[in-house]
Amino acid sequence: MIISRKEIEALSCDIRRIIDGQTVDLRDNLEGRLSTLKNDIHTLSSRLNEKTKNLQEEKAAMANTLADISHQIKTPLTAMMVMAELLETAPPEKHAEFISNLKQGLTQTEWLASTLLKMAKLESGSAAFNIIQISAAELVDIALSPLKILLDIKDQRINLIGVAELFCDKNWTAEALTNIIKNASEHSPPGSTIEIAAATNPISHSISITDAGTGIPRERIKNLFARFGGSSKGIGIGLALAMAIMREQDGDVEVEGGGDGRGATFTLKFYARG
């Protein structure tokens, strides 16, 4: 088959239009090397356009994320700056209170930075998961370790019932569980008990955390796991991290809103293997 100069010039013109960002459909149903070339160029162009679109969406998402991070970090930093200024002229009896508030702000900022790094690791696909068998009781013990001071300050107790053997990554899943329990503590009054229940059935193994709060309105449940938008207390990223960790292990986090004297229940669900 002879390819004419006119056909080459037309194809070259179409390629230049594609380079300029125009949408050109080069496909045809004819036979021959030129038609094959046109179809291949069209496929390449479509894939490049799709990648460009994805990059633009990722860029916009990153810009929104950075704006959210900036806003969330400014809140505790501003409060700490005010406390530091007041501390200079405050009477001695106020020093302990201001120093305590400064420590709380530092802890909140440190936790935010650590959580954001873990989210970034998950989203970039660089997080390694080592799936092992571990008991729910051992996992709860690990998850409670960083929360002991918080629970002690609020005089809150943990009541664990039930038995379950889980197949998951110990460290990442403990991180998810820590964030769920921390959320339960923040929404429970001082002196209360947070209930944790482990359970097993033919379909899944689970750990449920029930707080001692007033429940969650139905309209808020759908936004609970949105980054920076899920909580009326704290900074709203812990639940998003917990969900991301569970989804990476083909698991899930389910929520029962409670209410009418019952607290909310968050269930980490691991589907049975094999």
Phi and psi restraints in degrees (value plus and minus 20) as a CYANA .aco file:
   2 ILE   PHI    -112.9   -72.9
   2 ILE   PSI     109.4   149.4
   3 ILE   PHI    -117.4   -77.4
   3 ILE   PSI     103.0   143.0
   4 SER   PHI     -98.0   -58.0
   4 SER   PSI     139.3   179.3
   5 ARG   PHI     -82.8   -42.8
   5 ARG   PSI     -55.0   -15.0
   6 LYS   PHI     -83.7   -43.7
   6 LYS   PSI     -60.2   -20.2
   7 GLU   PHI     -86.2   -46.2
   7 GLU   PSI     -61.0   -21.0
   8 ILE   PHI     -82.6   -42.6
   8 ILE   PSI     -64.1   -24.1
   9 GLU   PHI     -84.4   -44.4
   9 GLU   PSI     -58.2   -18.2
  10 ALA   PHI     -85.8   -45.8
  10 ALA   PSI     -62.3   -22.3
  11 LEU   PHI     -85.1   -45.1
  11 LEU   PSI     -61.6   -21.6
  12 SER   PHI     -81.7   -41.7
  12 SER   PSI     -60.5   -20.5
  13 CYS   PHI     -83.2   -43.2
  13 CYS   PSI     -62.7   -22.7
  14 ASP   PHI     -83.9   -43.9
  14 ASP   PSI     -59.3   -19.3
  15 ILE   PHI     -83.3   -43.3
  15 ILE   PSI     -61.9   -21.9
  16 ARG   PHI     -82.8   -42.8
  16 ARG   PSI     -56.7   -16.7
  17 ARG   PHI     -84.9   -44.9
  17 ARG   PSI     -59.3   -19.3
  18 ILE   PHI     -83.7   -43.7
  18 ILE   PSI     -62.4   -22.4
  19 ILE   PHI     -80.8   -40.8
  19 ILE   PSI     -54.5   -14.5
  20 ASP   PHI     -97.7   -57.7
  20 ASP   PSI     -19.4    20.6
  21 GLY   PHI      76.6   116.6
  21 GLY   PSI     -15.3    24.7
  22 GLN   PHI    -102.0   -62.0
  22 GLN   PSI     134.0   174.0
  23 THR   PHI    -112.7   -72.7
  23 THR   PSI      99.3   139.3
  24 VAL   PHI    -149.9  -109.9
  24 VAL   PSI     107.7   147.7
  25 ASP   PHI    -116.5   -76.5
  25 ASP   PSI      85.6   125.6
  26 LEU   PHI    -110.1   -70.1
  26 LEU   PSI     -27.3    12.7
  27 ARG   PHI     -84.0   -44.0
  27 ARG   PSI     123.4   163.4
  28 ASP   PHI    -166.3  -126.3
  28 ASP   PSI     146.9   186.9
  29 ASN   PHI    -123.9   -83.9
  29 ASN   PSI      -2.5    37.5
  30 LEU   PHI    -103.0   -63.0
  30 LEU   PSI     143.4   183.4
  31 GLU   PHI    -115.4   -75.4
  31 GLU   PSI     141.8   181.8
  32 GLY   PHI      97.0   137.0
  32 GLY   PSI     144.2   184.2
  33 ARG   PHI     -86.4   -46.4
  33 ARG   PSI     -54.6   -14.6
  34 LEU   PHI     -86.3   -46.3
  34 LEU   PSI     -62.1   -22.1
  35 SER   PHI     -84.0   -44.0
  35 SER   PSI     -60.9   -20.9
  36 THR   PHI     -81.3   -41.3
  36 THR   PSI     -63.3   -23.3
  37 LEU   PHI     -82.2   -42.2
  37 LEU   PSI     -64.0   -24.0
  38 LYS   PHI     -79.6   -39.6
  38 LYS   PSI     -64.7   -24.7
  39 ASN   PHI     -84.7   -44.7
  39 ASN   PSI     -59.3   -19.3
  40 ASP   PHI     -86.4   -46.4
  40 ASP   PSI     -61.2   -21.2
  41 ILE   PHI     -84.3   -44.3
  41 ILE   PSI     -60.5   -20.5
  42 HIS   PHI     -82.1   -42.1
  42 HIS   PSI     -63.8   -23.8
  43 THR   PHI     -81.8   -41.8
  43 THR   PSI     -64.9   -24.9
  44 LEU   PHI     -81.5   -41.5
  44 LEU   PSI     -63.9   -23.9
  45 SER   PHI     -82.0   -42.0
  45 SER   PSI     -63.1   -23.1
  46 SER   PHI     -83.3   -43.3
  46 SER   PSI     -61.0   -21.0
  47 ARG   PHI     -87.9   -47.9
  47 ARG   PSI     -60.4   -20.4
  48 LEU   PHI     -84.5   -44.5
  48 LEU   PSI     -60.6   -20.6
  49 ASN   PHI     -82.7   -42.7
  49 ASN   PSI     -60.0   -20.0
  50 GLU   PHI     -85.2   -45.2
  50 GLU   PSI     -62.2   -22.2
  51 LYS   PHI     -84.8   -44.8
  51 LYS   PSI     -60.3   -20.3
  52 THR   PHI     -82.0   -42.0
  52 THR   PSI     -62.8   -22.8
  53 LYS   PHI     -82.1   -42.1
  53 LYS   PSI     -63.9   -23.9
  54 ASN   PHI     -83.4   -43.4
  54 ASN   PSI     -60.5   -20.5
  55 LEU   PHI     -83.8   -43.8
  55 LEU   PSI     -59.8   -19.8
  56 GLN   PHI     -84.8   -44.8
  56 GLN   PSI     -60.7   -20.7
  57 GLU   PHI     -86.2   -46.2
  57 GLU   PSI     -61.4   -21.4
  58 GLU   PHI     -84.5   -44.5
  58 GLU   PSI     -58.1   -18.1
  59 LYS   PHI     -83.6   -43.6
  59 LYS   PSI     -63.1   -23.1
  60 ALA   PHI     -85.4   -45.4
  60 ALA   PSI     -60.9   -20.9
  61 ALA   PHI     -84.5   -44.5
  61 ALA   PSI     -60.5   -20.5
  62 MET   PHI     -84.6   -44.6
  62 MET   PSI     -59.7   -19.7
  63 ALA   PHI     -82.4   -42.4
  63 ALA   PSI     -62.6   -22.6
  64 ASN   PHI     -85.3   -45.3
  64 ASN   PSI     -60.3   -20.3
  65 THR   PHI     -83.4   -43.4
  65 THR   PSI     -64.7   -24.7
  66 LEU   PHI     -83.4   -43.4
  66 LEU   PSI     -57.0   -17.0
  67 ALA   PHI     -84.9   -44.9
  67 ALA   PSI     -61.5   -21.5
  68 ASP   PHI     -83.8   -43.8
  68 ASP   PSI     -65.2   -25.2
  69 ILE   PHI     -80.8   -40.8
  69 ILE   PSI     -65.3   -25.3
  70 SER   PHI     -77.9   -37.9
  70 SER   PSI     -64.6   -24.6
  71 HIS   PHI     -83.6   -43.6
  71 HIS   PSI     -64.4   -24.4
  72 GLN   PHI     -88.9   -48.9
  72 GLN   PSI     -56.4   -16.4
  73 ILE   PHI     -92.3   -52.3
  73 ILE   PSI     -54.9   -14.9
  74 LYS   PHI     -82.5   -42.5
  74 LYS   PSI     -53.6   -13.6
  75 THR   PHI     -80.0   -40.0
  75 THR   PSI     -77.0   -37.0
  76 PRO   PHI     -88.2   -48.2
  76 PRO   PSI     -52.8   -12.8
  77 LEU   PHI     -86.0   -46.0
  77 LEU   PSI     -61.2   -21.2
  78 THR   PHI     -82.7   -42.7
  78 THR   PSI     -63.6   -23.6
  79 ALA   PHI     -81.9   -41.9
  79 ALA   PSI     -60.8   -20.8
  80 MET   PHI     -87.4   -47.4
  80 MET   PSI     -57.7   -17.7
  81 MET   PHI     -83.7   -43.7
  81 MET   PSI     -61.3   -21.3
  82 VAL   PHI     -83.1   -43.1
  82 VAL   PSI     -65.5   -25.5
  83 MET   PHI     -82.0   -42.0
  83 MET   PSI     -60.6   -20.6
  84 ALA   PHI     -83.8   -43.8
  84 ALA   PSI     -59.8   -19.8
  85 GLU   PHI     -87.5   -47.5
  85 GLU   PSI     -61.5   -21.5
  86 LEU   PHI     -87.4   -47.4
  86 LEU   PSI     -52.2   -12.2
  87 LEU   PHI     -82.5   -42.5
  87 LEU   PSI     -50.7   -10.7
  88 GLU   PHI     -83.6   -43.6
  88 GLU   PSI     -54.5   -14.5
  89 THR   PHI    -134.1   -94.1
  89 THR   PSI     -18.6    21.4
  90 ALA   PHI     -92.1   -52.1
  90 ALA   PSI     128.1   168.1
  91 PRO   PHI     -85.0   -45.0
  91 PRO   PSI     133.9   173.9
  92 PRO   PHI     -72.9   -32.9
  92 PRO   PSI     -56.1   -16.1
  93 GLU   PHI     -87.8   -47.8
  93 GLU   PSI     -33.7     6.3
  94 LYS   PHI    -116.1   -76.1
  94 LYS   PSI     -30.8     9.2
  95 HIS   PHI     -79.1   -39.1
  95 HIS   PSI     -66.3   -26.3
  96 ALA   PHI     -80.1   -40.1
  96 ALA   PSI     -61.3   -21.3
  97 GLU   PHI     -84.9   -44.9
  97 GLU   PSI     -65.6   -25.6
  98 PHE   PHI     -86.8   -46.8
  98 PHE   PSI     -60.5   -20.5
  99 ILE   PHI     -84.0   -44.0
  99 ILE   PSI     -58.8   -18.8
 100 SER   PHI     -82.8   -42.8
 100 SER   PSI     -61.4   -21.4
 101 ASN   PHI     -86.2   -46.2
 101 ASN   PSI     -56.9   -16.9
 102 LEU   PHI     -84.3   -44.3
 102 LEU   PSI     -63.0   -23.0
 103 LYS   PHI     -82.2   -42.2
 103 LYS   PSI     -60.4   -20.4
 104 GLN   PHI     -83.7   -43.7
 104 GLN   PSI     -61.1   -21.1
 105 GLY   PHI     -85.4   -45.4
 105 GLY   PSI     -59.9   -19.9
 106 LEU   PHI     -84.9   -44.9
 106 LEU   PSI     -62.3   -22.3
 107 THR   PHI     -82.6   -42.6
 107 THR   PSI     -62.6   -22.6
 108 GLN   PHI     -83.1   -43.1
 108 GLN   PSI     -63.3   -23.3
 109 THR   PHI     -86.8   -46.8
 109 THR   PSI     -61.6   -21.6
 110 GLU   PHI     -82.5   -42.5
 110 GLU   PSI     -62.6   -22.6
 111 TRP   PHI     -84.4   -44.4
 111 TRP   PSI     -60.7   -20.7
 112 LEU   PHI     -81.2   -41.2
 112 LEU   PSI     -67.7   -27.7
 113 ALA   PHI     -81.8   -41.8
 113 ALA   PSI     -63.7   -23.7
 114 SER   PHI     -83.2   -43.2
 114 SER   PSI     -63.0   -23.0
 115 THR   PHI     -86.0   -46.0
 115 THR   PSI     -60.7   -20.7
 116 LEU   PHI     -83.5   -43.5
 116 LEU   PSI     -58.4   -18.4
 117 LEU   PHI     -84.6   -44.6
 117 LEU   PSI     -60.1   -20.1
 118 LYS   PHI     -87.2   -47.2
 118 LYS   PSI     -59.6   -19.6
 119 MET   PHI     -81.9   -41.9
 119 MET   PSI     -63.2   -23.2
 120 ALA   PHI     -82.4   -42.4
 120 ALA   PSI     -58.5   -18.5
 121 LYS   PHI     -84.5   -44.5
 121 LYS   PSI     -62.1   -22.1
 122 LEU   PHI     -85.6   -45.6
 122 LEU   PSI     -65.9   -25.9
 123 GLU   PHI     -88.7   -48.7
 123 GLU   PSI     -46.6    -6.6
 124 SER   PHI    -104.0   -64.0
 124 SER   PSI     -28.4    11.6
 125 GLY   PHI      58.3    98.3
 125 GLY   PSI      -4.6    35.4
 126 SER   PHI    -117.9   -77.9
 126 SER   PSI     -16.3    23.7
 127 ALA   PHI    -102.8   -62.8
 127 ALA   PSI     107.8   147.8
 128 ALA   PHI    -116.1   -76.1
 128 ALA   PSI     111.0   151.0
 129 PHE   PHI    -132.1   -92.1
 129 PHE   PSI     105.6   145.6
 130 ASN   PHI    -130.7   -90.7
 130 ASN   PSI      81.9   121.9
 131 ILE   PHI    -100.7   -60.7
 131 ILE   PSI     102.3   142.3
 132 ILE   PHI    -153.4  -113.4
 132 ILE   PSI     151.2   191.2
 133 GLN   PHI    -113.0   -73.0
 133 GLN   PSI     111.1   151.1
 134 ILE   PHI    -169.3  -129.3
 134 ILE   PSI     125.1   165.1
 135 SER   PHI     -97.8   -57.8
 135 SER   PSI     131.8   171.8
 136 ALA   PHI     -80.8   -40.8
 136 ALA   PSI     -57.7   -17.7
 137 ALA   PHI     -82.1   -42.1
 137 ALA   PSI     -63.2   -23.2
 138 GLU   PHI     -86.1   -46.1
 138 GLU   PSI     -59.9   -19.9
 139 LEU   PHI     -84.7   -44.7
 139 LEU   PSI     -60.9   -20.9
 140 VAL   PHI     -83.7   -43.7
 140 VAL   PSI     -60.9   -20.9
 141 ASP   PHI     -79.3   -39.3
 141 ASP   PSI     -63.6   -23.6
 142 ILE   PHI     -85.2   -45.2
 142 ILE   PSI     -62.6   -22.6
 143 ALA   PHI     -86.4   -46.4
 143 ALA   PSI     -51.9   -11.9
 144 LEU   PHI     -98.0   -58.0
 144 LEU   PSI     -39.4     0.6
 145 SER   PHI     -73.2   -33.2
 145 SER   PSI     -68.7   -28.7
 146 PRO   PHI     -97.1   -57.1
 146 PRO   PSI     -23.3    16.7
 147 LEU   PHI    -126.4   -86.4
 147 LEU   PSI     -18.1    21.9
 148 LYS   PHI     -79.4   -39.4
 148 LYS   PSI     -63.3   -23.3
 149 ILE   PHI     -86.1   -46.1
 149 ILE   PSI     -64.2   -24.2
 150 LEU   PHI     -79.8   -39.8
 150 LEU   PSI     -66.0   -26.0
 151 LEU   PHI     -86.8   -46.8
 151 LEU   PSI     -56.0   -16.0
 152 ASP   PHI     -88.0   -48.0
 152 ASP   PSI     -61.5   -21.5
 153 ILE   PHI     -81.2   -41.2
 153 ILE   PSI     -59.4   -19.4
 154 LYS   PHI    -111.2   -71.2
 154 LYS   PSI     -17.6    22.4
 155 ASP   PHI      33.6    73.6
 155 ASP   PSI      24.8    64.8
 156 GLN   PHI    -122.7   -82.7
 156 GLN   PSI     128.3   168.3
 157 ARG   PHI    -137.1   -97.1
 157 ARG   PSI     135.1   175.1
 158 ILE   PHI    -132.6   -92.6
 158 ILE   PSI     108.5   148.5
 159 ASN   PHI    -136.4   -96.4
 159 ASN   PSI      89.4   129.4
 160 LEU   PHI    -122.9   -82.9
 160 LEU   PSI     106.3   146.3
 161 ILE   PHI    -148.7  -108.7
 161 ILE   PSI     136.4   176.4
 162 GLY   PHI      67.6   107.6
 162 GLY   PSI     145.1   185.1
 163 VAL   PHI    -153.6  -113.6
 163 VAL   PSI     118.6   158.6
 164 ALA   PHI    -176.8  -136.8
 164 ALA   PSI     122.4   162.4
 165 GLU   PHI    -124.8   -84.8
 165 GLU   PSI     103.7   143.7
 166 LEU   PHI    -129.8   -89.8
 166 LEU   PSI     131.7   171.7
 167 PHE   PHI    -134.7   -94.7
 167 PHE   PSI      86.1   126.1
 168 CYS   PHI    -183.4  -143.4
 168 CYS   PSI     154.5   194.5
 169 ASP   PHI    -101.2   -61.2
 169 ASP   PSI     101.6   141.6
 170 LYS   PHI     -80.0   -40.0
 170 LYS   PSI     -71.0   -31.0
 171 ASN   PHI     -91.5   -51.5
 171 ASN   PSI     -66.5   -26.5
 172 TRP   PHI     -86.0   -46.0
 172 TRP   PSI     -60.4   -20.4
 173 THR   PHI     -89.8   -49.8
 173 THR   PSI     -56.1   -16.1
 174 ALA   PHI     -82.0   -42.0
 174 ALA   PSI     -56.4   -16.4
 175 GLU   PHI     -82.2   -42.2
 175 GLU   PSI     -65.1   -25.1
 176 ALA   PHI     -81.2   -41.2
 176 ALA   PSI     -64.4   -24.4
 177 LEU   PHI     -85.9   -45.9
 177 LEU   PSI     -58.6   -18.6
 178 THR   PHI     -78.2   -38.2
 178 THR   PSI     -64.6   -24.6
 179 ASN   PHI     -86.3   -46.3
 179 ASN   PSI     -56.7   -16.7
 180 ILE   PHI     -88.4   -48.4
 180 ILE   PSI     -63.0   -23.0
 181 ILE   PHI     -87.5   -47.5
 181 ILE   PSI     -59.0   -19.0
 182 LYS   PHI     -79.8   -39.8
 182 LYS   PSI     -62.9   -22.9
 183 ASN   PHI     -81.5   -41.5
 183 ASN   PSI     -61.0   -21.0
 184 ALA   PHI     -83.8   -43.8
 184 ALA   PSI     -60.1   -20.1
 185 SER   PHI     -84.2   -44.2
 185 SER   PSI     -62.4   -22.4
 186 GLU   PHI     -84.3   -44.3
 186 GLU   PSI     -47.0    -7.0
 187 HIS   PHI    -123.7   -83.7
 187 HIS   PSI      -8.1    31.9
 188 SER   PHI    -135.3   -95.3
 188 SER   PSI     123.4   163.4
 189 PRO   PHI     -92.4   -52.4
 189 PRO   PSI     139.0   179.0
 190 PRO   PHI     -76.4   -36.4
 190 PRO   PSI     124.7   164.7
 191 GLY   PHI      59.6    99.6
 191 GLY   PSI     -13.5    26.5
 192 SER   PHI    -114.2   -74.2
 192 SER   PSI     154.9   194.9
 193 THR   PHI    -138.6   -98.6
 193 THR   PSI     111.4   151.4
 194 ILE   PHI    -118.5   -78.5
 194 ILE   PSI     103.3   143.3
 195 GLU   PHI    -112.2   -72.2
 195 GLU   PSI     110.4   150.4
 196 ILE   PHI    -143.6  -103.6
 196 ILE   PSI     107.5   147.5
 197 ALA   PHI    -146.3  -106.3
 197 ALA   PSI     109.5   149.5
 198 ALA   PHI    -121.5   -81.5
 198 ALA   PSI     121.2   161.2
 199 ALA   PHI    -169.7  -129.7
 199 ALA   PSI     135.6   175.6
 200 THR   PHI    -157.1  -117.1
 200 THR   PSI     117.7   157.7
 201 ASN   PHI    -162.2  -122.2
 201 ASN   PSI     154.8   194.8
 202 PRO   PHI     -80.6   -40.6
 202 PRO   PSI     -40.8    -0.8
 203 ILE   PHI    -116.3   -76.3
 203 ILE   PSI     -57.8   -17.8
 204 SER   PHI    -172.0  -132.0
 204 SER   PSI     144.3   184.3
 205 HIS   PHI    -136.5   -96.5
 205 HIS   PSI     126.0   166.0
 206 SER   PHI    -169.1  -129.1
 206 SER   PSI     138.3   178.3
 207 ILE   PHI    -148.3  -108.3
 207 ILE   PSI     102.5   142.5
 208 SER   PHI    -131.4   -91.4
 208 SER   PSI     115.3   155.3
 209 ILE   PHI    -138.5   -98.5
 209 ILE   PSI     100.3   140.3
 210 THR   PHI    -135.6   -95.6
 210 THR   PSI     102.1   142.1
 211 ASP   PHI    -104.9   -64.9
 211 ASP   PSI     157.4   197.4
 212 ALA   PHI    -128.7   -88.7
 212 ALA   PSI       8.7    48.7
 213 GLY   PHI    -107.7   -67.7
 213 GLY   PSI    -179.5  -139.5
 214 THR   PHI    -120.5   -80.5
 214 THR   PSI     -16.2    23.8
 215 GLY   PHI      76.8   116.8
 215 GLY   PSI     153.6   193.6
 216 ILE   PHI    -140.2  -100.2
 216 ILE   PSI     106.3   146.3
 217 PRO   PHI     -77.8   -37.8
 217 PRO   PSI     123.0   163.0
 218 ARG   PHI     -75.2   -35.2
 218 ARG   PSI     -58.2   -18.2
 219 GLU   PHI     -89.4   -49.4
 219 GLU   PSI     -36.5     3.5
 220 ARG   PHI    -111.3   -71.3
 220 ARG   PSI     -38.0     2.0
 221 ILE   PHI     -81.6   -41.6
 221 ILE   PSI     -59.6   -19.6
 222 LYS   PHI     -84.1   -44.1
 222 LYS   PSI     -41.6    -1.6
 223 ASN   PHI    -123.2   -83.2
 223 ASN   PSI     -15.2    24.8
 224 LEU   PHI     -81.1   -41.1
 224 LEU   PSI     -54.1   -14.1
 225 PHE   PHI    -120.5   -80.5
 225 PHE   PSI      -7.7    32.3
 226 ALA   PHI     -97.8   -57.8
 226 ALA   PSI     114.1   154.1
 227 ARG   PHI     -81.2   -41.2
 227 ARG   PSI     107.1   147.1
 228 PHE   PHI      47.4    87.4
 228 PHE   PSI     -16.7    23.3
 229 GLY   PHI    -145.4  -105.4
 229 GLY   PSI     -14.4    25.6
 230 GLY   PHI    -114.1   -74.1
 230 GLY   PSI     -33.2     6.8
 231 SER   PHI    -151.9  -111.9
 231 SER   PSI     123.0   163.0
 232 SER   PHI    -105.5   -65.5
 232 SER   PSI     -30.5     9.5
 233 LYS   PHI    -143.1  -103.1
 233 LYS   PSI     141.8   181.8
 234 GLY   PHI      48.2    88.2
 234 GLY   PSI    -173.3  -133.3
 235 ILE   PHI    -140.5  -100.5
 235 ILE   PSI     -13.1    26.9
 236 GLY   PHI      48.9    88.9
 236 GLY   PSI      14.4    54.4
 237 ILE   PHI    -144.4  -104.4
 237 ILE   PSI     -37.9     2.1
 238 GLY   PHI     -80.7   -40.7
 238 GLY   PSI     -62.3   -22.3
 239 LEU   PHI     -88.8   -48.8
 239 LEU   PSI     -56.8   -16.8
 240 ALA   PHI     -82.4   -42.4
 240 ALA   PSI     -61.2   -21.2
 241 LEU   PHI     -85.1   -45.1
 241 LEU   PSI     -63.6   -23.6
 242 ALA   PHI     -78.8   -38.8
 242 ALA   PSI     -64.8   -24.8
 243 MET   PHI     -84.2   -44.2
 243 MET   PSI     -62.5   -22.5
 244 ALA   PHI     -81.1   -41.1
 244 ALA   PSI     -61.4   -21.4
 245 ILE   PHI     -83.5   -43.5
 245 ILE   PSI     -64.7   -24.7
 246 MET   PHI     -86.2   -46.2
 246 MET   PSI     -60.9   -20.9
 247 ARG   PHI     -85.4   -45.4
 247 ARG   PSI     -53.1   -13.1
 248 GLU   PHI     -83.9   -43.9
 248 GLU   PSI     -42.5    -2.5
 249 GLN   PHI    -125.8   -85.8
 249 GLN   PSI      -1.0    39.0
 250 ASP   PHI      39.6    79.6
 250 ASP   PSI       8.4    48.4
 251 GLY   PHI    -125.5   -85.5
 251 GLY   PSI    -184.4  -144.4
 252 ASP   PHI    -177.0  -137.0
 252 ASP   PSI     144.6   184.6
 253 VAL   PHI    -143.9  -103.9
 253 VAL   PSI      99.7   139.7
 254 GLU   PHI    -128.0   -88.0
 254 GLU   PSI     130.8   170.8
 255 VAL   PHI    -148.2  -108.2
 255 VAL   PSI     113.8   153.8
 256 GLU   PHI    -134.6   -94.6
 256 GLU   PSI     102.2   142.2
 257 GLY   PHI     -87.5   -47.5
 257 GLY   PSI     -44.3    -4.3
 258 GLY   PHI      50.1    90.1
 258 GLY   PSI    -161.3  -121.3
 259 GLY   PHI      80.1   120.1
 259 GLY   PSI     151.5   191.5
 260 ASP   PHI      33.7    73.7
 260 ASP   PSI      27.0    67.0
 261 GLY   PHI      69.3   109.3
 261 GLY   PSI     -20.3    19.7
 262 ARG   PHI    -134.0   -94.0
 262 ARG   PSI     121.2   161.2
 263 GLY   PHI     -99.7   -59.7
 263 GLY   PSI     152.4   192.4
 264 ALA   PHI     -99.0   -59.0
 264 ALA   PSI     130.3   170.3
 265 THR   PHI    -141.7  -101.7
 265 THR   PSI     106.4   146.4
 266 PHE   PHI    -129.6   -89.6
 266 PHE   PSI     106.9   146.9
 267 THR   PHI    -137.0   -97.0
 267 THR   PSI      99.6   139.6
 268 LEU   PHI    -105.9   -65.9
 268 LEU   PSI      97.1   137.1
 269 LYS   PHI    -134.3   -94.3
 269 LYS   PSI     107.6   147.6
 270 PHE   PHI    -135.4   -95.4
 270 PHE   PSI     100.9   140.9
 271 TYR   PHI     -98.5   -58.5
 271 TYR   PSI     120.8   160.8
 272 ALA   PHI     -79.0   -39.0
 272 ALA   PSI     120.1   160.1
 273 ARG   PHI    -114.8   -74.8
 273 ARG   PSI     133.7   173.7
